[in-house]
Amino acid sequence: MDLANIPADPTRDTDITPELWEIRRERGIEFLAEGLGRVFDIKRWKKLVEYGDDEKLGRWVKNSDYNDKLPIQGEADEGYVSPFGIPPGVPEYYYLEPTPSDQIVLNPQLEQNPGWPLN
């Protein structure tokens, strides 16, 4: 990586330096190539809300062309399809994985992470 020539990325998280953003971007590409997800990195960076709270939008349509059955962003007559709506947010406990129940059985001194139910 050439630190002197890092390209300007208009999608960069402004809380992150361009150098760190480039490292994280490259790491995401490597994970994708290896068939792994980035969720563990995003959790570690405490960015689930910021990187996952965007409304996912589909095509621009006229709802009348589809018998007014599609969920359109802002409940308009035409616009982008919004199949899932605005995400409700991320509970704080999502940043921790649940402790496996079989491990709690093996070691009674272990406790479930806060927010996760005991199974």
Steps between C-alpha positions, in 0.01 A plus 500: 500500500634838399402733786590807295250409226188377676204582276225725633197284579173698514342216702767512772382515859622844604574371851775285346830624359550436127785259580295293743203509261719358222625223730144413600385511138777265393426268790134486392606404147722223636215367715270502199755310291532240777124462539495659846276774632603839631254501786762408761719793395203736496401383847857542623506857365161564669351612168193273464260791527692731269573243230177301522224753554452605140165434342552243225331620183404327180396635161310820427145401407150633458298305751193510276690280253507232771140529626618723788647197680862609538637675808630832366739718697300763688174323404494700175322406177831468321857476616752247622373165623579466871445131576623512860432860606735689729696268728392526864853533635749267660469390863818551701527129581550418129861609543561188712446144386283280722690259721424148374263317735710185496795699634290642784397143589863388501610794714232633738717804577439627146210736450305592191606830343267789593188524287509142368241257638604183678410198289 
